[in-house]
């Protein structure tokens, strides 16, 4: 008998970068490079964008949960991959363009996306959390923008993070490169909830159960409107939001929802 060995790196390379499971109208996407803290390599970004784009065209999916395998959510970009392309500005630009596409995709699909964080979320991994519609983390999770520590300021992660935690908090993360714990991230506005690790699934389910019980059409219009108006000047934001409410009221689910409320019964959504 001839003994055989398996190269762990080769075996990992054959695994999908992102896996998907579905249950009760909720699609869970898992970053599948846990042994390396799920780096956002070019291949990982392409896989994640493809998965999100597919889900966006599936009306049966009502909510998305985004998680990381292994010991963390995501440590950000693959530093080894980036280092191997130093001097190739076109490749580096393509990497950050691909990352921006994913971050925008999170806001563009009609389904709410919930980040489920158990472990570290740093640099572009922290950015990924910030661009999800909701975020829940275990008590032991940690967050940071540590690029300054290695000579690369976290400028692109700051785009999303600063829209969550405010300018002074974002600059603290960016200038010091220090990590903050989950309780601090919650206090600063990066997270919606922090729970013990063994309650993480239940905390996420609390959100998905509510979301899947509401009108899909109204949720989709509301999410689209939120991201459209959030950075507009005040007058333009009110115009955008007003048009969205008119559209809601013209839909059959508004009539059903109002009638159900007045009749003290559960609505039966159709949209």
C-alpha positions in Angstrom: 0.0 0.0 0.0 1.3 3.5 -0.9 0.8 6.2 1.5 -0.7 9.5 0.2 -0.7 12.9 1.7 -3.0 15.9 1.0 -1.7 19.4 0.7 -3.9 21.5 2.9 -3.4 24.6 0.7 -4.2 22.7 -2.4 -7.3 21.2 -0.8 -8.5 24.7 0.3 -8.0 26.0 -3.2 -10.5 23.6 -4.4 -13.2 24.8 -2.0 -15.6 27.6 -3.1 -14.7 31.0 -1.8 -18.3 31.7 -0.8 -20.9 29.1 0.2 -24.6 29.5 0.4 -27.4 27.9 2.4 -31.1 28.8 2.3 -33.8 28.4 4.9 -37.2 30.1 5.2 -36.6 32.8 2.7 -33.2 33.6 4.2 -29.9 33.1 2.2 -26.8 32.8 4.3 -23.5 33.5 2.5 -20.3 32.3 4.3 -16.9 33.6 3.4 -15.1 30.2 3.1 -11.4 30.8 3.9 -11.6 30.7 7.6 -8.1 29.3 8.2 -6.8 32.7 6.8 -9.5 34.9 8.4 -11.4 35.1 5.1 -9.2 37.6 3.3 -11.0 39.7 0.6 -8.8 38.6 -2.3 -9.8 39.2 -5.9 -11.2 35.7 -6.1 -13.2 36.2 -2.8 -14.6 39.5 -4.0 -15.6 38.1 -7.4 -17.3 35.1 -5.7 -19.1 37.3 -3.2 -20.3 39.8 -5.8 -21.6 36.9 -8.0 -23.5 35.4 -5.1 -25.1 38.8 -4.1 -26.0 39.5 -7.7 -27.7 36.2 -8.0 -29.7 36.7 -4.8 -30.8 40.1 -5.9 -32.7 38.5 -8.8 -34.4 35.9 -6.5 -37.8 37.1 -5.1 -38.0 34.0 -2.9 -35.0 35.3 -0.9 -36.3 37.9 1.7 -33.1 38.5 3.7 -29.4 37.8 3.5 -27.0 36.9 6.3 -23.3 37.4 5.7 -20.8 35.5 7.9 -17.3 34.3 8.0 -16.1 30.7 8.6 -13.5 29.9 11.1 -12.2 32.2 13.8 -13.2 35.5 12.3 -15.4 37.5 10.0 -12.8 38.9 7.7 -9.3 40.4 8.2 -9.6 42.6 5.1 -7.7 42.4 1.8 -5.1 39.6 1.2 -1.9 41.3 2.1 0.2 38.6 0.4 -1.7 39.0 -2.8 -1.4 42.8 -2.7 2.3 42.6 -1.9 2.9 40.4 -4.9 1.5 43.1 -7.2 3.4 46.1 -5.7 4.4 48.3 -8.6 1.4 47.2 -10.7 -0.9 50.2 -10.2 -3.5 48.9 -12.7 -3.9 45.6 -10.8 -4.2 47.5 -7.4 -6.8 49.8 -8.9 -8.8 46.8 -10.2 -8.7 45.3 -6.7 -10.2 48.4 -5.1 -12.7 48.8 -7.9 -13.8 45.2 -7.4 -14.1 45.8 -3.7 -16.2 49.0 -4.3 -18.5 47.0 -6.6 -19.2 44.5 -3.8 -19.8 47.3 -1.2 -22.2 49.0 -3.5 -23.9 45.7 -4.4 -24.8 45.3 -0.7 -26.8 48.5 -0.9 -28.3 47.7 -4.3 -29.9 44.3 -3.9 -33.5 44.6 -2.7 -33.1 42.3 0.3 -31.7 43.6 3.7 -28.2 42.2 4.4 -27.2 41.3 8.0 -23.6 41.0 9.0 -23.1 38.2 11.5 -19.7 38.7 13.1 -18.0 36.2 15.4 -14.3 37.2 15.7 -12.3 39.9 14.0 -13.4 42.3 11.3 -10.6 44.6 10.3 -9.8 46.9 7.4 -11.9 45.9 4.4 -13.6 43.3 6.7 -14.7 46.1 8.9 -15.8 48.0 5.8 -17.9 45.0 4.8 -19.7 45.1 8.2 -20.3 48.8 7.8 -22.0 48.4 4.4 -24.5 45.8 5.5 -27.9 47.1 6.4 -27.7 45.5 9.9 -24.9 44.0 11.9 -24.9 41.7 14.9 -21.7 40.5 16.7 -20.6 38.2 19.5 -19.2 39.7 22.6 -15.6 38.6 21.8 -15.6 40.2 18.3 -13.2 43.0 17.6 -13.1 45.7 15.0 -10.4 48.0 13.5 -8.9 49.9 10.6 -5.2 49.0 11.2 -3.8 49.9 7.8 -1.7 52.7 9.2 0.2 50.1 11.2 1.6 48.6 8.0 2.0 51.8 5.9 -1.4 51.6 4.0 -4.0 54.1 5.3 -7.5 52.4 5.3 -9.0 55.1 3.0 -11.5 52.8 1.2 -12.7 51.1 4.5 -13.2 54.6 5.9 -15.9 55.3 3.3 -18.3 52.9 4.9 -17.2 53.1 8.5 -17.4 56.9 8.6 -21.0 56.7 7.5 -21.7 54.6 10.5 -19.7 55.9 13.4 -19.1 59.6 12.7 -16.0 61.5 11.7 -14.1 61.7 15.0 -14.6 58.0 15.8 -13.6 57.0 12.3 -10.5 59.1 12.5 -9.6 57.6 15.8 -9.7 54.1 14.2 -7.8 55.3 11.2 -5.1 57.3 12.9 -4.3 54.9 15.7 -4.8 51.6 14.0 -6.1 50.3 17.3 -8.8 47.6 17.7 -12.1 48.2 19.6 -14.2 45.6 21.2 -17.8 44.7 20.3 -19.3 46.8 23.1 -17.5 49.9 21.8 -18.4 49.2 18.2 -22.1 49.0 19.4 -21.8 52.2 21.3 -20.2 54.0 18.3 -22.9 52.8 15.9 -21.2 50.2 13.9 -23.4 47.4 15.3 -27.1 46.8 16.1 -26.6 44.2 18.8 -23.9 42.4 20.7 -24.7 39.0 22.3 -22.8 36.0 23.8 -21.5 33.8 21.0 -24.0 31.0 21.8 -26.8 33.5 21.2 -25.6 34.9 17.9 -27.8 32.8 15.7 -30.9 33.7 17.8 -30.0 37.4 17.6 -29.7 37.3 13.8 -33.0 35.3 13.6 -34.8 38.0 15.6 -34.1 40.3 12.6 -34.7 37.9 9.8 -38.0 36.7 11.4 -39.3 40.2 11.4 -38.1 41.1 7.9 -39.5 38.0 6.3 -42.9 38.7 7.9 -43.1 42.1 6.2 -44.0 43.0 2.6 -41.1 42.2 0.3 -42.1 45.1 -2.0 -42.2 47.6 0.7 -38.9 46.5 2.2 -37.3 46.7 -1.2 -38.6 50.1 -1.9 -37.7 51.3 1.5 -34.1 50.0 1.3 -33.6 51.5 -2.1 -34.9 54.9 -0.9 -32.8 54.9 2.3 -29.6 54.5 0.3 -30.7 57.0 -2.3 -31.5 59.8 0.1 -29.0 59.3 2.9 -26.2 61.4 1.4 -28.5 63.9 -0.5 -29.0 67.5 0.6 -32.0 67.8 2.9 -34.5 69.1 0.3 -33.5 66.5 -2.2 -33.7 63.8 0.4 -37.3 64.8 1.3 -38.2 64.8 -2.4 -36.8 61.3 -2.8 -38.5 60.0 0.3 -41.8 61.6 -0.5 -41.9 59.9 -3.9 -41.1 56.6 -2.3 -44.0 56.9 0.1 -46.4 57.8 -2.7 -45.2 54.6 -4.5 -45.8 52.6 -1.3 -49.3 54.0 -0.9 -50.1 53.2 -4.6 -49.3 49.5 -3.9 -51.7 46.8 -2.9 -49.8 46.0 0.2 -50.4 49.5 1.7 -54.2 49.0 1.2 -53.9 45.5 2.8 -51.7 46.7 5.6 -53.9 49.6 6.5 -57.1 47.5 6.3 -55.6 44.8 8.5 -54.6 47.4 11.1 -58.0 48.9 11.2 -59.7 45.5 11.3 -57.2 44.2 14.0 -56.0 41.2 12.0 -52.7 40.0 10.5 -52.0 41.4 7.0 -51.7 39.0 4.0 -49.0 40.5 1.9 -49.2 40.2 -1.9 -46.3 42.4 -3.2 
